[in-house]
Amino acid sequence: MSRVGRGITVAGVVAGLVLGVASVAAAKPRQVSTSKYAKTVCGVYSTLENQLTAFATSIGNLDPSDPAAYQTQATALTNTLIATVKADEVTLTNVYPAISNGKKIGASLVANSTEVDQALTSALTQLDPNNPGAPVDFSASIATLSAKLSDPFSKITNQQLIGAFQKEPSCKSVVTVF
């Protein structure tokens, strides 16, 4: 498949993902038990961490000596990740824990995926095929991405939800509970 054909295929897949996410985004958030909520949140965050690691590795493997090719490949990788992050945002937005202020806490735990989405979108603006330094600037944005993220878990004080995070095995890699 030619380079242009791959680019069109990737663009089609990304467009399909974005349209799919947009249709799901209209769903009304539902209240779930704290254990189910912890499993959902930690599952999404764990997957997001893995996706970001794989993405950073893929970006690091691109050849920066050809800025035009780098831009094409980095843009395709980034747009794919952004579509995935948006789907993660929808998953997190569609549930909230069955506790006092559950909707507010649920909204705060969408923060990291929203921040990742915004940081990736911002990083894309640095890709300019006419700028030979664009690959370095873009790579630096990706390398420092995790330093720009907030810690929404630190703001949770509800003991029932903290206990659910502590009991959920998938949370062990995402959040440390004291």
LINHU-V445818 format. One record per pair of residues at least 6 apart in sequence whose C-alpha atoms are under 6 Angstrom apart, sorted by the first residue. I is the first residue (numbers start at 1). J is the second residue. If there is no record, write none. Layout:
I_J ; I_J
//
This chain:
14_80 ; 18_83 ; 21_87 ; 25_90 ; 29_94 ; 29_95 ; 30_95 ; 31_95 ; 31_96 ; 31_97 ; 31_98 ; 32_97 ; 32_98 ; 33_97 ; 33_98 ; 34_97 ; 34_161 ; 34_164 ; 35_164 ; 37_97 ; 38_164 ; 38_165 ; 42_170 ; 42_171 ; 64_70 ; 64_135 ; 67_129 ; 67_132 ; 68_129 ; 71_127 ; 82_117 ; 89_113 ; 92_110 ; 96_102 ; 96_103 ; 96_106 ; 109_152 ; 123_138 ; 123_141 ; 126_138 ; 127_134 ; 128_134 ; 165_171 ; 166_177
//
